[in-house]
Amino acid sequence: CKRLSLEVELATDGKETLEMIDSFTDRHRTSVCKCQNYKFIIVDYEMPEFTGPEVCQRLQKKENFNAVLAGYTAYTSPEELNSFRESGVEIILEKPVTFPAFAQFIEK
């Protein structure tokens, strides 16, 4: 992501994704939602703990959530793609994603 000048944070599963966003603490030691700090979040469809659509549904319910959600998947059946779309995903990146496709997503 250096070529695109991006700062990246990685989570190993759906639970960690939600914890990363929830665990931000401001200077007054008050727990706040970190979702305002992300321009976009890319979520894999199949992760341990929570699926991508489950993570996206939970993120959409957070106060002040305004990041663009992108789904990342090898699944291309209509049911699976609809599951992602219904969870609030705006863009679906199909595996394997190429650099030009990823760069185009970032530019949007």
GUMIBA-686309 format. One record per residue: residue in one letter; y, z, x of N, C-alpha, C, O in turn. Coordinates in steps of 0.1 Angstrom, whole numbers, padded with zeros to 4 digits, always signed. Atoms other than C-alpha are relative to their C-alpha. Layout:
N
AYZXYZXYZXYZX
...
This chain:
108
C-0012+0000+0008+0000+0000+0000+0013+0000+0008+0024+0000+0003
K-0012+0000-0008+0023+0000+0030+0007-0014-0001+0019-0014-0001
R-0006+0013+0002+0029-0038+0024+0009+0000-0012+0018-0008-0012
L-0009+0000+0012+0044-0029-0009+0009+0012-0001+0016+0015-0010
S-0009-0012-0002+0062+0003+0003-0003+0010-0012+0007+0014-0018
L+0004-0009+0010+0043+0025-0021-0005+0013+0006-0012+0014+0016
E+0006-0013-0003+0035+0062-0019-0011+0002-0010-0009+0001-0022
V+0012-0001+0008+0000+0069-0032-0006+0014+0001-0006+0020+0011
E+0008-0013+0001-0018+0100-0044-0013-0004-0006-0014-0011-0016
L+0014+0003+0005-0056+0098-0050-0006+0012-0006-0005+0023-0001
A+0008-0010+0006-0077+0118-0073-0015-0005+0000-0017-0017-0001
T+0014+0004-0001-0115+0119-0070-0007-0001-0014-0018-0007-0015
D+0006+0001+0013-0122+0123-0107+0010+0002-0011+0022+0005-0008
G-0010-0001+0011-0106+0125-0142+0006+0014-0001+0018+0015-0003
K-0006-0014+0001-0102+0163-0141+0010+0002+0011+0021+0008+0008
E-0009-0002-0011-0085+0162-0107+0013-0008-0003+0024-0004+0001
T-0012+0008+0004-0061+0135-0120+0009+0008-0009+0021+0009-0006
L-0008-0008+0009-0050+0157-0148+0006+0013+0007+0017+0017+0004
E-0004-0012-0008-0048+0188-0125+0012-0004+0009+0021+0004+0010
M-0011+0005-0009-0026+0168-0100+0013-0001-0008+0024+0003-0003
I-0012+0002+0008-0001+0160-0128+0005+0013-0005+0017+0015-0007
D-0003-0013+0006-0002+0195-0143+0005+0010+0010+0012+0020+0006
S-0001-0011-0009+0000+0215-0111+0013+0000+0007+0015+0009+0016
F-0013+0000-0007+0035+0206-0099+0008+0013-0004+0009+0016-0016
T-0008-0012+0003+0056+0237-0096+0015-0002+0006+0016-0006+0017
D-0014+0002-0004+0094+0235-0094+0005+0012+0009-0002+0021+0011
R-0006-0010-0009+0117+0256-0072+0001+0014-0006+0002+0024+0001
H+0000-0013+0007+0118+0284-0098-0014+0005-0003-0015+0015-0010
R+0014-0004+0002+0080+0287-0097-0005-0001-0014-0014+0006-0019
T+0004+0003+0013+0078+0274-0132-0009-0012+0000-0005-0023+0005
S+0009+0012+0001+0049+0251-0139+0006-0011-0009+0010-0008-0021
V-0006+0011+0008+0062+0217-0151-0009-0012+0001-0017-0013+0010
C+0008+0012+0000+0046+0184-0159+0006-0009+0011+0018-0013+0011
K-0004+0009-0011+0047+0162-0128+0001-0015-0004+0004-0023+0004
C+0001+0014+0004+0044+0130-0149+0013-0007+0002+0012-0020+0003
Q-0013+0007-0002+0081+0122-0145+0001-0006+0014+0009-0015+0017
N+0000+0005-0014+0074+0116-0108-0008-0012+0003-0007-0018+0014
Y+0009+0012-0002+0050+0087-0113+0006-0012-0008+0010-0010-0019
K-0004+0012+0007+0061+0052-0121-0011-0007-0007-0010-0012-0018
F+0012+0005+0007+0026+0041-0128-0012+0008+0005-0012+0014+0016
I+0013-0007-0003-0009+0055-0128-0011-0010-0003-0012-0015-0013
I+0011+0008+0001-0040+0035-0122-0012+0008-0002-0015+0017+0006
V+0011-0008+0003-0071+0049-0138-0013-0008-0001-0013-0018-0009
D+0013+0007+0001-0107+0038-0133-0006+0003-0013-0005+0014-0019
Y+0006-0002+0012-0127+0034-0164-0011+0011+0000-0012+0019-0008
E+0011-0009-0001-0157+0053-0152+0002+0010+0011+0001+0006+0023
M-0002-0011-0010-0150+0086-0134-0008+0012-0004-0012+0014-0016
P+0007-0012+0003-0168+0119-0132+0010+0009-0008+0022+0007-0007
E-0007-0010+0008-0156+0147-0156+0006-0006-0012+0003-0002-0023
F-0006+0006+0012-0135+0125-0179+0000-0015+0003+0002-0019+0014
T-0001+0015-0001-0136+0087-0185+0015-0004+0001+0024+0004-0002
G-0014+0005-0001-0105+0066-0178+0007+0001-0014+0019+0006-0014
P-0007-0001+0012-0097+0063-0215+0003+0014-0005+0013+0017-0011
E-0002-0014+0003-0101+0101-0220+0012+0005+0008+0021+0012+0002
V-0012-0004-0008-0076+0107-0191+0013-0006-0006+0023+0001-0007
C-0012+0007+0005-0052+0082-0205+0005+0006-0013+0017+0008-0016
Q-0004-0006+0013-0053+0098-0240+0007+0014+0003+0016+0017-0004
R-0006-0013-0003-0046+0132-0225+0014-0001+0006+0023+0007+0004
L-0013+0002-0006-0017+0119-0204+0010-0004-0010+0022+0000-0010
Q-0010+0004+0010-0001+0102-0234+0005+0012-0008+0016+0011-0014
K-0004-0011+0008+0000+0136-0251+0010+0009+0007+0016+0018+0001
K-0009-0009-0008+0021+0152-0223+0014-0003-0003+0019-0014-0005
E-0014+0001+0002+0057+0159-0229+0007-0007+0012+0003-0004+0023
N-0007+0008-0010+0080+0136-0209-0008-0010+0008-0004-0014+0019
F+0008+0010-0007+0052+0112-0200+0006-0013-0002+0008-0018-0014
N-0006+0014+0002+0067+0078-0193-0005-0010+0011+0000-0020+0012
A+0005+0009-0010+0046+0063-0165-0008-0011-0007-0014-0010-0018
V+0009+0011+0005+0029+0029-0170-0014+0003+0004-0017+0007+0015
L+0014-0002-0002-0008+0033-0174-0007-0013+0002-0006-0023-0006
A+0008+0012-0003-0031+0007-0158-0014+0004+0001-0018+0014+0007
G+0014-0002-0001-0068+0005-0163-0006-0008+0011-0002-0019+0013
Y+0007+0007-0011-0091-0005-0135-0014+0001-0003-0020+0011-0004
T+0013+0000+0005-0125-0016-0145-0008-0013+0004-0002-0023+0006
A+0009+0012-0001-0155-0039-0139-0006-0004-0013-0012-0014-0015
Y+0005+0003+0014-0164-0037-0176+0009-0010-0007+0022-0008-0006
T-0009+0010+0006-0152-0067-0195-0005-0002-0015+0000-0012-0021
S+0004+0002+0014-0169-0062-0229+0012+0003-0009+0020+0012-0005
P-0012-0003+0009-0144-0062-0258+0001+0014-0004+0012+0020-0005
E-0001-0014+0004-0154-0027-0268+0006+0009+0011+0014+0017+0008
E-0005-0009-0011-0147-0012-0234+0015-0003+0003+0022+0006+0005
L-0014+0003-0002-0114-0031-0230+0008+0005-0011+0019+0010-0008
N-0008-0006+0011-0103-0020-0264+0001+0015+0001+0011+0020-0003
S+0000-0015-0002-0112+0016-0256+0012+0003+0010+0019+0013+0007
F-0011-0002-0009-0088+0013-0227+0014-0002-0007+0023+0006-0006
R-0012+0004+0006-0061-0004-0247+0004+0011-0011+0016+0015-0012
E-0002-0010+0010-0064+0022-0275+0005+0013+0006+0011+0022-0001
S-0004-0012-0007-0059+0050-0250+0014+0000+0006+0019+0010+0011
G-0013+0001-0005-0025+0037-0240+0002-0008+0012+0013-0009+0018
V-0001+0008-0012-0032+0015-0211+0007-0013-0003+0005-0020-0013
E-0008+0012+0002-0007-0013-0208-0005-0012+0007-0003-0024+0002
I+0005+0011-0008-0023-0034-0182-0014+0003+0005-0017+0015+0009
I+0014-0002-0005-0060-0039-0172-0002-0008+0012+0000-0020+0012
L+0004+0006-0012-0069-0047-0137-0015-0001+0002-0022+0009+0001
E+0015+0002-0001-0104-0062-0133-0004+0001+0014+0002-0005+0023
K+0006-0001-0014-0125-0053-0103-0008-0013+0003-0013-0019-0006
P-0008-0005-0011-0124-0066-0077+0014-0005-0002+0016-0017-0005
V-0014+0004+0001-0086-0067-0078+0004-0006+0013+0001-0001+0024
T-0005+0007-0012-0070-0091-0054+0014+0005+0004+0021+0011-0005
F-0013-0004-0004-0038-0083-0034+0011-0007-0009+0020+0000-0014
P-0010+0007+0008-0018-0110-0053+0001+0006-0014+0012+0007-0020
A+0000-0005+0014-0029-0096-0087+0006+0014+0000+0013+0018-0009
F-0005-0014-0001-0021-0060-0076+0016-0001+0002+0023+0007-0004
A-0014+0002-0003+0013-0071-0062+0008-0004-0013+0019+0000-0015
Q-0006+0005+0012+0021-0089-0095+0001+0011-0010+0011+0013-0017
F+0000-0012+0008+0012-0057-0114+0012+0009+0004+0019+0014-0005
I-0011-0009-0005+0036-0037-0092+0014-0005-0003+0023+0003-0007
E-0013+0006+0002+0064-0061-0096+0005+0001-0015+0017+0001-0018
K-0004-0001+0014+0063-0058-0134+0005+0014-0003+0009+0017-0014
